[in-house]
Amino acid sequence: MRISLILILPLIYYVTDALYKSAMQEVIKFLNELPNLIDQSQVEVLIKALIQVRNSGKRVFVSGAGRSGLVGRAFALRLMHLGFEVYVFGDTIIPAVRQGDIVIVISGSGTTASSVLIAKTAKNIGATVVAITSRPKSPLAKVSHHIVVVPGRTKLAKENDYIVRQIIGEHEPLTPLGTLFEIATLVTLDSIVVELMHELGLSEEEIRLRHANIE
């Protein structure tokens, strides 16, 4: 017995539509709780360190692998708009890290080999290393001077064992791998930009002057 494709397509559309909306609601719910999940003292340390670097003529370097790297690039762009001298690891045009610079490394798991290596090397040079991670006891966190813990499921989440998850009643979120961490980090860093604008006394018009005028 053949089932008409005309009858199936609306059902497929309905399921897909409901699923993406459920995922969206999950993200929104998570972000609503985010302000209460972030340690304000950790954020304040990062903000003060950034202001000190800007005022002393030092540089900011940002690192992250994969999607975390894309979030880092977005943050670096905003820092440039605020008048920071900022670079992203992996770009061709990047100067040597020096003592007194600040290196921000983003990794949800805190175990990404390249991120940990960058943090260790920068620390040995004398730069201030700040880790943004979900795991405060990770190798990256341990080698860094400061950490900002941003919650969110990572690709190394403990729920890897399906049977264990079912026994303890934990279920996979609709957002895969490190999606929640990456979204939460983007929101956190963009919010820090607002705080930096206030602390530095910058207006949106001043920022606009540094925005690209050839695109």
Secondary structure, DSSP 8 states (H G I E B T S, - for coil): ----HHHHHHHHHHHHHHHHHHHHHHHHHHHHHHHHHS-HHHHHHHHHHHHHHHHTT--EEEEESHHHHHHHHHHHHHHHHTT--EEETT-SS-----TT-EEEEE-SSS--HHHHHHHHHHHHHT-EEEEEES-TTSHHHHHSSEEEE-----TT-GGG-HHHHHHHT----SS-TTHHHHHHHHHHHHHHHHHHHHHHT--HHHHHTTS-S--
